[in-house]
Amino acid sequence: MPPRLFNILRVSQQIVSPPTEISPFLVPFLFAQQRGAHILASLADNPSALHKRIRRGRGPSSGKGKTSGRGHKGQKQHGKVPRGFNGGQTKDEVVRGKRGDHKFSNFSMDIKPLNLYKVQDWVDQGRLDPSKPITIKELQQSRCISNVKDGVKLLAKGSEDLKAPLNVVISRASAKAIAAIEAAGGSVTTRYYTPFAIRRIMQGKMDPVNSLQSQIKEGEQMPRKSFYNRLPDPTSRKDIEYYRDPAHRGYLSHLVPAGHGPSLFFKTPGTGKMAMRKTSKSRASAGDNRIW
């Protein structure tokens, strides 16, 4: 070894300080640092977090080459086919469409809900007069409701806050709402409206309460105000039975005889032909057994 290099090695050995011991309180931090570095080195996404993009038309070995997974010829290979397309025939949705009362049915109704707490709030603000009948016209003019299409249904939310005795004439009402209003000294009358009738009522061209089948008390007369249109009455069996029901406080309930139900099809037990025959036979037998 050359003498100059030997001297350099001796000097470097003298400069290097001897190793010092690690302080005991630093040992846990050093181990924690090593563990943290190990966790960071093993971080990875979940197996289902990333999906490899399908590369189409890149050779037969990929499984999506040549026709790119579309098959041979035809409309499905050349372009897209609309959902429900049946080759130009009438769609299955039309031939075998949905039946019943669903969202897009012609028989579904758009009934606007109205809770009692809002009615009481409008009365407290002076926007509704409880001394007069509250109809759809007063509710919409006071902005208590808006955009009425098929009618309004009165619900019982906030019935514990109801104080004023209200006289409400509305399309429908729940049983709890009827009980709450009558407990406060008011009354509820449900009556039939059509979308056309609601529009005419808002224009002031139709009476919002009375129609030809409405009950007129003795000594009273139907108001002869010059309305351009007459308020219609229900024609379907479903609507007629609803407004004939006294439980719904229907305005046609006065047409139901005592002891009969509101149904137009099902007869009340004890009022059919067989029951009438039995009562007539019992009366005849009772007459035969009399002495005088």
Buried (B, 14 or more C-beta within 10 A) or exposed (E): EEEEEEEEEEEEEEEEEEEEEEEEEEEEEEEEEEEEEEEEEEEEEEEEEEEEEEEBEEEEEBEBBEEBEBEEEEEEEEEEEEEEEEEEEEEEEEEEEEEEEEEEEEEEEEBBEBBBBBBBBBBEEEBBEBEEBBBBBBBBEBEBBEEBEBBBBBBBBBBEEBEBBBBBBBBBBBEBBBBBBBEBEBBBBBBBBBEEBBBBBBEEEBBBBBBEBBEEEEEEEEEEEEBEBEBBBBEEEEBBBBBBBEEBBBBBBEBBEEEEBBBEEEEBEEEEEEEEEEEEEEEEEEEEEEEE
